């Protein structure tokens, strides 16, 4: 019993220090990361999330990667006079105390060439690169973003 | 026995004039009310709509798709491409939600569909379009054509598009394009244009106003 307790507390301490370490490293908090489920055969997908900067300095995202796709680019959809353009971003800055939303029609992660099927419900690991050389790991769930008509529902969805 | 009131010619004329005036005022108020229905919509409505000019495209089933194919449907035209990860899936999702919101009017819902016109015919084969568009709603239709044909239909609707050069070291390229959604009614006339579709509740509400304004 004692042993189990001490293991538990050791684990708790370890995970707490891990959390502390990651906060110290980044000051960035990533929440609600999700990937839009793509139609069958798609070679590109978009991922969204919100990024909050807890720190006192501006932090910039400079890239991303995931074992589930070949390549990820930081993108921003810009609407100019009704025309949508996707502009690759070398860096996306998050000022201190601010939250930046990656959302449809705005900033997004563009995922190229999935290396495996990515149906709704699947979770993928995404690693975000920061300008100070550190990385943040986050998990993004694949979600189907449409309310399909009843007859289109497949079993298990 | 009561005496019939005498009706002079002048009296009859006055009655006719007053009736005419009342009729005109009623008609005028009706028009004002009718046009009032279109106030505050997120779409630009063409009150004197023009028929869609002839074009030649091919649909997702390899069948010809022409201006006549638009007739007898309420069409929501949207130009995009299947390698588009953000705006195109987001817009087709909204249009699928708009479609679902028409469930209260099944007759109208049956006639309503999104028509997704590719601005990237080099990569968007009919087969690929069918998979892409069908994912959002099985009654939606994907259409494509050659460069010349796409340029022609885009020009007709004032749709801008431009292909980017491929990203270094890959074959991937993006295409800028207008995010407009164009309403073509069952008589094959262009009735309204939404600058974009991001709020399904708003688009569905405004679409119904447009449908009721023009009727079948």
Contacts between the chains, C-beta under 8 A, distances in Angstrom:
chain1	res1	chain2	res2	distance
A	36	B	85	7.4
A	36	B	89	5.9
A	36	B	90	7.9
A	38	B	85	7.3
A	38	B	89	7.0
A	39	B	82	7.5
A	39	B	89	7.6
A	39	B	131	5.8
A	39	B	132	4.5
A	39	B	133	7.8
A	39	B	134	7.7
A	39	B	135	3.5
A	39	B	136	7.4
A	40	B	131	5.1
A	40	B	135	6.6
A	41	B	128	6.6
A	41	B	131	5.1
A	41	B	132	7.6
A	42	B	82	7.0
A	42	B	85	8.0
A	42	B	132	7.1
A	43	B	83	6.5
A	44	B	83	5.4
A	44	B	84	7.5
A	44	B	85	4.3
A	44	B	172	7.8
A	45	B	85	5.5
A	46	B	85	3.9
A	46	B	86	4.8
A	46	B	89	7.3
A	71	B	170	7.9
A	73	B	167	7.8
A	75	B	86	7.3
A	77	B	86	5.0
A	77	B	87	5.6
A	79	B	179	6.7
A	79	B	196	7.0
A	82	B	178	5.2
A	82	B	179	6.3
A	82	B	180	5.8
A	82	B	195	5.0
A	82	B	196	6.9
A	83	B	160	5.2
A	83	B	176	5.7
A	83	B	177	6.7
A	83	B	178	5.2
A	83	B	179	7.2
A	84	B	87	4.4
A	84	B	176	6.7
A	84	B	177	6.2
A	84	B	178	7.5
A	84	B	179	4.5
A	84	B	196	7.7
A	85	B	174	7.7
A	85	B	176	4.3
A	86	B	84	7.7
A	86	B	86	6.7
A	86	B	87	7.9
A	86	B	174	4.6
A	86	B	176	7.6
A	88	B	167	7.4
A	104	B	86	6.1
A	104	B	87	7.8
A	104	B	90	4.1
A	104	B	198	7.6
A	105	B	86	6.8
A	105	B	87	6.4
A	105	B	90	6.2
A	105	B	198	6.2
A	108	B	85	7.1
A	108	B	86	5.3
A	110	B	85	5.4
A	110	B	86	7.6
A	111	B	85	7.2
A	112	B	170	7.8
A	112	B	172	6.2
A	145	B	89	7.4
A	145	B	90	7.7
A	145	B	93	5.1
A	146	B	92	7.9
A	146	B	93	4.4
A	146	B	96	4.9
A	146	B	97	6.9
A	146	B	136	5.9
A	147	B	96	7.1
A	147	B	97	5.8
A	147	B	100	5.6
A	148	B	96	6.9
A	148	B	136	7.8
A	148	B	137	7.1
A	149	B	99	7.7
A	149	B	100	6.4
A	149	B	137	6.6
A	149	B	138	7.4
A	151	B	138	7.7
A	152	B	137	7.4
A	152	B	138	5.9
